[in-house]
Amino acid sequence: MLGSYPTEPCGVLVLCDSHSSDSWSGTIFEKVSTNPSDSSRAAGPAYGEDTSFTDAELKVWHSFIDGGWALMAQISASFNAEGLSITDMRLLEIAAERDSAGISELAAAMHSGVSTVSRVASRLIDEGALERVASHADARHRLVRITDAGRDELRRQRLVRDAVIRKHVIEVLSPEEFEGLGSMFARIREGCD
């Protein structure tokens, strides 16, 4: 036997986009703890409590997941057609919002693992979209910041993203529904803290 399997749930695998020509080849999986004693686990129902969806909730959830995956497939196809990476764009967007940031800060903002963000940032540094800078607070700590070339690349990537979102979301929803969508996801994000 190669190894033993835990008798208690110890984690789930979270799908993360990776930079590749095929939208999901080379996909990176990250382990996220579901251990009830793990203090980083989000607050919610007591461990073991029945949290099953009602039929109505399940129908809504399936619509959300199916629509979300369909939208991500459209975004991925558009990015792949242009040789772009969704992960790169997200990292560049976050870096553009800050003067400079450490990899841990960027990873937290991306809801991704430090090792994943470190690999992406290293590649973007090699490509000239990001640059390493020294920390004023701690000379041992290295930060990154977006370069002018990175801002140009981000503008190009946003044009691709915006065209897909306009076609598949903004033009499909009323202005009120689109605004409501933003409000709903802001509340969901707050509930995840």
Secondary structure, 3 states (H helix, E strand, C coil): CCCCCCCCCCCEEEEECCCCCCCCCCCEEEEECCCCCCCCCCCCCCCCCCCCCCHHHHHHHHHHHHHHHHHHHHHHHHHHHCCCCHHHHHHHHHHHCCCCECHHHHHHHHCCCHHHHHHHHHHHHHCCCEEEEECCCCCCCEEEEECHHHHHHHHHHHHHHHHHHHHHHHCCCCHHHHHHHHHHHHHHHHHCC
